[in-house]
Amino acid sequence: MIFYLLFWTIPFLSTVEPANNKSLLHFGYITSLTGLFIPSGGRPAVDLALKLINEREDILQNYTLSYTDVLDSGCSHTKALDQFFELIQERNVTYISILGCGCSTATIPVAEVSHYWNIPLLAYASPANVLNDRTRFRNFFRTFVSFRHISSSLGQLMREFGWQQLSVITQDESLFTRVTDDLENNIFKTKGWILDRYDVPTGQDPLHYFDRNEAQTFKIIHINAYPNIAYTVLCEAYYRGMVAPTFLWILPLWYSADWWRSNSTYSSNNVSCTNQVMMQVLVGSIGIVPDGYLTLENESVVTFSGLTPRMYLDNYTDLILNDPLYENLMLLSLSGVAFDGVWAIAVGLDLASQRLSSGNVSGCEDVPGNLVPLEQFDYTNMKLGCIIRQSFSEVNFLGLTGQISFNEKGSRNDSVVLFQQYRAANGTIIRASVGTVTVLLNKAYFTFQNGESNTTLWNNGEPPYDGFPVTAFDKNNIILVFMYDMAATCGLVFVTICFSFNVAFRNRK
């Protein structure tokens, strides 16, 4: 333990010099420093991972792994491509992999073309479903679990708590629209369920949602958007009285830990949206995210990196809050997948190095190119690119966020979705895990976490009313129901007597 405490006091640099005659391998680092979603708080996690990797003797033994600098994708399709071509065409460095490119919007175009340069792209902040398409994204891998089962898990949550209608505020970007499309076209085909869909074009005011008559009708509302829209909507909801326990807000859990604070980059600069206001509207709301996004709940387990989740979280937090190198970066809730992403690159390259040493070209025999060491990689060597891609596909280790391995689509297991609740504690907000939805081929089921139940989750132990119209008959009390039953019974008896009388005296006139 003393070793680790001393280790974390050493300043981290974005570039390192190779030691002991080791060859230097570079990966390109593109993330979103500006834009709608900013995962730049992953940089301390990236640097922590590199420090540990380069001190290990059992991985990449002949190499030092590094990145040159951090490029800003701006969470933009166009800017991300510009930065990718800056790395590939304008630099004197050859990049053997890419870590990027921030949000899904920025990652999609780069992932679509990176295979032309035989470079694997690994993402830690890009969960869009479309990235599962292997025909388009041939060299793409990610440690952030995809959103493929978010809609199914929301449907199961509704069944679990007896809800029949849901309002969804959806930002008009593929990351979000695909989830709502699935809700609309598949999940809500259940007879009688009602989906209120309100789409918000990026850059437009989301507050028009409240101008509609439906706004007060739906009590369960899912914000399917980036945090700047969530911040604006929730602040307005507070002043309209749309708070717990009458209303339930369901939010993405991948937002930064302090996204709701008035000094965050997502705040609307509205002086009426104080921290106290945001706390009051957030408490009781539910967060949703695929499992594998948070660090392991067993904080004492030693992962492949040599760190336990508790050691990692303590030191990551200390770095981002106190190291001048990371000044102005926000704490990133998904920093663990950034850390695991760098380890996945290192393990993948190590597997490729071992294959090259043994001359193992299985699966790449007919691919043109030369069999050369990793340090001699160039963008035209298709054979080496094939070996690296296959090696990334074979990655398998215990990371901070769970088992890191990739399916045929380059993604991790995404069948479990985690739910947490925002709760007040010691003058601030914490997020407590309350349950999971496991999605199988043709069914899904909800399971409460240990110690959680309807009693701990809901006010008075009852799920909130969803606003679904209730008929007058449904409102009848037990006395009226008894009276209806008695009248019906008497009617049946009278009909039976009449029928019997007619049969007995059918021959008389």
C-alpha positions, 0 to 999 in steps of 0.5 A, spaced: 500 500 500 505 504 501 508 503 494 501 505 491 501 512 495 508 514 493 507 512 486 501 517 486 505 523 488 509 522 481 507 528 476 503 525 470 506 527 463 502 526 457 508 523 453 514 519 456 520 517 454 522 510 452 526 506 458 531 501 458 532 501 450 524 500 449 521 502 443 516 507 443 508 505 441 504 511 440 496 511 440 492 517 438 488 520 443 482 524 441 476 526 446 471 531 447 474 537 451 468 542 448 461 540 446 455 537 448 458 532 452 465 532 455 468 526 458 475 529 458 475 528 466 478 521 463 485 524 462 487 522 469 485 515 468 488 514 462 495 517 465 494 512 471 493 506 466 499 508 462 504 509 468 502 502 471 503 499 464 509 502 463 512 499 470 510 492 469 514 487 466 509 482 464 506 486 459 509 489 452 516 488 455 519 491 449 515 497 449 513 503 452 506 505 451 504 513 450 500 518 447 503 525 444 497 530 446 490 530 447 486 533 441 479 536 442 473 532 437 468 538 440 463 532 440 462 534 433 462 529 427 466 534 422 471 536 427 473 529 430 474 527 422 479 533 422 483 531 428 483 524 426 486 526 419 491 531 423 494 525 426 494 521 420 497 525 415 500 531 419 504 528 424 511 525 424 509 519 428 505 513 426 499 511 431 498 504 432 491 505 435 486 511 437 483 512 443 477 516 442 473 520 440 469 522 446 461 522 445 458 517 440 457 523 435 464 524 434 466 517 434 462 514 429 465 517 423 472 516 425 470 509 427 467 508 420 474 510 416 479 508 421 480 501 418 482 504 411 489 505 415 489 498 419 488 502 426 483 499 431 479 505 435 477 504 442 472 508 445 470 509 452 465 514 452 461 512 446 455 507 447 450 508 441 447 502 438 449 503 431 456 502 433 454 495 433 454 494 426 461 490 424 460 491 417 461 499 418 465 499 424 470 494 422 476 496 427 472 498 432 472 496 440 469 499 446 469 499 454 463 503 454 457 498 454 452 499 448 445 502 449 442 496 446 438 494 451 436 500 455 429 500 451 427 493 454 430 495 461 425 501 461 419 496 459 421 491 464 421 497 469 414 499 467 412 492 468 415 491 475 412 497 478 405 497 474 406 503 469 402 504 463 404 510 460 411 514 459 413 521 457 420 521 453 424 527 452 429 525 446 435 529 443 435 529 436 441 525 435 442 517 433 445 516 440 438 517 443 433 517 437 434 509 437 433 508 444 426 512 443 425 509 436 425 502 440 421 504 445 415 506 440 416 501 435 417 495 440 416 496 447 410 500 447 406 495 442 403 492 449 396 493 449 394 500 452 401 503 453 401 510 452 408 513 449 408 521 449 414 522 445 417 529 445 424 530 440 428 536 441 433 538 436 440 539 438 441 547 439 433 548 440 430 550 447 427 544 450 422 548 455 417 548 449 416 541 452 412 544 458 407 548 453 403 542 451 397 539 455 400 533 456 406 535 460 402 535 466 398 528 464 405 524 464 408 523 471 413 518 469 418 522 465 425 519 461 430 525 459 434 521 453 439 527 452 445 530 454 446 533 461 445 540 458 438 539 456 437 535 463 439 541 467 435 546 463 429 541 463 429 539 471 430 546 473 424 548 470 420 542 472 422 544 479 419 551 478 412 548 475 412 543 481 413 537 477 418 533 483 417 527 487 413 524 489 408 526 484 413 526 478 418 521 477 424 523 473 429 517 469 435 520 467 442 517 464 447 515 469 453 516 465 453 524 466 459 527 470 458 526 478 457 533 479 453 535 472 447 538 476 451 543 480 451 550 478 458 551 476 458 545 472 459 546 464 452 543 463 449 549 467 444 554 464 447 560 467 440 561 470 441 564 477 435 561 479 437 554 478 441 553 484 444 547 487 439 547 492 434 547 487 437 542 483 438 537 489 430 538 490 428 536 484 433 530 483 432 527 490 428 521 488 429 520 481 432 514 477 438 513 473 439 508 468 446 505 465 448 499 462 452 495 467 459 495 466 460 502 466 461 503 474 467 501 478 466 494 481 461 494 487 466 489 491 471 495 492 477 490 495 478 485 489 484 486 486 484 487 478 489 485 473 492 492 473 494 491 480 489 496 483 482 495 487 476 499 485 477 503 492 484 505 491 483 507 484 477 511 486 481 515 491 487 516 487 483 518 481 479 523 485 485 526 488 489 527 482 483 531 478 482 535 484 489 537 486 494 536 481 495 542 477 495 538 470 488 536 471 486 543 473 478 545 470 477 538 468 470 535 471 470 528 475 468 523 470 463 518 473 465 513 467 473 514 468 473 507 470 472 505 463 477 510 460 482 506 465 480 499 462 480 502 455 488 504 456 489 497 459 485 494 453 489 497 448 496 495 452 493 487 452 491 487 445 498 490 443 501 485 447 497 479 444 499 482 437 507 482 439 506 475 442 503 472 435 509 476 431 514 473 436 511 466 434 510 467 427 502 466 428 498 469 423 492 464 423 486 468 420 491 473 416 494 468 412 491 471 405 492 478 407 497 482 404 503 485 408 509 484 411 510 480 418 514 486 422 515 488 429 510 493 432 514 498 432 515 498 424 507 498 423 505 503 418 498 504 415 499 500 409 501 494 412 494 490 412 497 483 415 500 487 421 493 491 421 489 484 421 493 481 427 492 487 431 485 487 430 484 479 431 489 480 438 484 486 440 478 481 439 482 476 444 483 481 450 480 478 456 482 481 463 478 483 469 478 491 469 475 496 474 469 496 471 468 488 470 470 483 465 473 486 459 472 482 453 469 483 446 464 480 442 463 479 435 461 486 434 467 489 438 462 491 444 462 488 452 456 484 454 450 489 455 445 484 457 445 487 464 442 494 466 443 498 472 438 502 476 440 507 481 436 512 485 439 520 487 438 520 494 440 526 499 446 525 504 450 530 508 448 536 504 449 533 497 447 528 493 449 520 492 447 515 487 445 508 490 444 502 486 437 499 487 436 494 482 438 491 475 434 488 469 437 482 466 435 482 458 435 475 455 433 473 448 425 473 449 424 476 456 427 480 461 427 481 469 428 486 474 432 484 481 432 489 487 439 490 490 440 487 497 437 491 502 433 495 497 425 494 496 419 498 494 419 501 502 426 504 501 425 506 493 418 509 494 415 514 498 410 510 503 412 504 499 408 505 493 410 506 486 408 513 484 402 513 479 404 514 472 398 518 470 394 513 466 387 514 465 383 510 470 375 509 469 370 510 473 369 502 474 376 502 477 374 507 482 368 503 485 369 501 492 368 494 495 361 495 497 359 497 490 362 491 487 359 487 491 352 490 489 354 489 482 355 482 483 349 480 487 345 483 482 348 479 477 347 473 481 340 474 482 339 475 474 342 469 473 337 465 478 331 469 475 333 467 468 334 459 470 327 459 473 324 462 467 328 457 463 326 451 467 319 453 467 318 454 460 321 447 459 317 444 464 310 446 461 312 446 454 306 442 452 301 446 455 298 452 452 
